[in-house]
Amino acid sequence: MRRGCTLAAYTMRLFLLVPLLLMAGRLSAQRTICTLKRGHVAFTSDAPMERITAANDATEGVLDIHERDFAVRVPMRWFKGFNSPLQQEHFYENYVRTGDFPNAIFEGRIIEAVDLSVQGTYSVRAKGRLTIHGVPQERIIPCAITVDAGGIRVTSAFDVALADHGIRIPRVVHQKLAPETRVEVDLRFEPPAER
């Protein structure tokens, strides 16, 4: 990453400038930046009295294949599933508070010096800041990356401790919500356009 450029500023620049660069036809940017074509994020809360699952297909993101920087945004109100509409409403309003914190964001860099322009399968670690419920946590998350002619696929599974992000579980539902949630990610980035 360039000196003097914070990760947050870089991420904001990616989210704001990449669509403009692509529309303007600036091919140098197109050859470096992959955009998320398809993103699936699911979570499972496996508590003693209840198992809750929900999934989200509205994820957005960008990946710089040369710098190995990335930013992924998950709109929290797009999680669907749950065991009842009331449970979904409680998730939105009482736990993740989508009105105040509409997105979960993971931004950072792939640690390993892999060449993401070369087809193959790679085991890597994504290091960065995971922000959920407005609370950022530094994380290193293992990922599998597959590069092929159709683009770059990133898959991962990891745990998120709710307390790490300031999400409180009321005592009355303590047996129905697990303190750790299992998250599974399947992201497909489009290849950069060729000259």
N, C-alpha and C positions, 0 to 999 in steps of 0.2 A: 504494500500500500504506500502511496506517496506520503512524504513527510508533510506535517502540518494539516493533514486531512484526517479528521476523526472518523471512526467507524460509522457513527450516526450520520455525519454529514455525507459520507460516501454512500451510505444506504439511501438517504433521502435523494441524493443526486441520481442514483440509479433508478429509483422509482419515478422521479419526475422527468429525467432527461432521456432515458432509454426510449420511451415511446416517441418522443419528439425527434430523436436522432433517426429512428427507424423510418418515421414518416418523411423526414427530410432526405432520406436516401444516402446518409453518410455511411458509405460501405465499410470504412475502417472500423466503425463501432459495430456494424453488423457482423463483422468477421470475428469479433471478440466476445460479444455478449449473447448468451442464450437466454431465451425467455421461457417461462413455464407454460407448457402447452396443456398439460393435464396434471392435476395435483389431487391426491387423495390422502387425507389425514383422518385417522380413527383413534378413538380412545376406549379403554375398558376400565371400569371401576369394579373390582371383584371384592366385595365386602361380605362378611359372614351371612347377612340376611338378604342380600340383593346383588345381582350382577347388572351393571348398566353399560350399554354400549351406544356409541353415537359416531357418526362419520360426517366428513365435510369435503365436498368436491369443488369448493370455490377458492381454493388456495392460489395465490399469485407469487411470482418470484422471478429473480434474475440470477444468472451465474456467469461470471467472467472466466472463460476457460483458460486464459493465459495467466491472470493474476490469482486464480482459484478463490476469488472472493464471491460471496453469495449473500442474498437477502431473500427471505421467504416470509410472506404475510398470510396469516390465517384469520379470516373474519369469523369471530366466535359465534355470531348469531346464525351462521349457516350450518352449525352442527345439527344433524337430524338423526332420529332414532329414539333413544330413551325408552322407558317402559310405559310412559303415559304423557299426555300433553302437559299435565301439571308438573311433572318432573322436569320436562324441558323448560317450562317457564321458570321454575326455581333455579335451574342451571343458568339461564340468561340473566335473571334479575337479582338473585341472592348470592350466587357463588362467584361467577366470573364477572358479573355486573357489566354487561355489554354496553349499557348506556354511557358508562364512564371509561371503559376499557374495551373498545370494539374489536381490537385485533390482538392476536398473539404474533410475535415477531421473533424470528431467529436470524441473526446476521453475524457473519464472521468469515472464516477462511478455512479451506481444506489444508490440514497440516502437512500431509505428505506431498512431495514434489512430483506429482503425477502429471503426465501430459494428456490433458483431456481432449486433445485433438486426434489422439491415436485410439483406434478401436481396441477394445479389450474390457476385462473386468478387473476392478480394483477394490481392495479393502482399504478404506481411509478413515480418518477421524476429522470431523467437522468441529472446529473450535470457535466459540463465539458467545454472544450474549442472547440468551433466551428470555424474552419478556412475556410474561403472562400476568393478567390482572394488574398491569402497570408496574410489576416488580421484576427487575432484571436479575438474572443469575448467570454467571459464567459457567459454561458447560463444554465438555468434550464428548461428542456423540459419535459412536462408531457407525459407519455407513458402508453400504456396498454400492459401487458405481459401475454401470455398464454403458460403454460407449459403442454405438453402432451407427450405421448409415442413417437411421431415423432420428438420432439425437443422443441425449444422455439421460439415463434412468438412475435415480437415486432412491434407495430403499434403506429403511432403518426401523428399529424398534428400541424404545428406551422408556425408563420410568420417570415420572414427574411427581415429586413430593408436593402436595398442595400447600403445606405450611411454608415451603421455600418461596412461594409466590403470594403469601399473605391471604390464602383462601382458608377460611375457618369452617370447620364442620360443627354444626350445632350438636349438642349432646343428644338431643331427641332423635337425630338420624345417624348417630355415630356407628351403629351396626349396619347401616344401609349404604354408607359411602366409605370407600377405602381411602386411607390417608395417602396412598400412592396410586397414581393412575398410569396404566400402560398405554403408551402412544405408539402407533404404527404409521409410518410415512411411506408413500409411494409417489415420487415426483418424476415427471417426464418433461425434460427441457428440449425445446426445438433447437436444431443445429443452427449456428450462425449462417447467414446468407453468404454465398460465394460471390466473388467478383465476376 
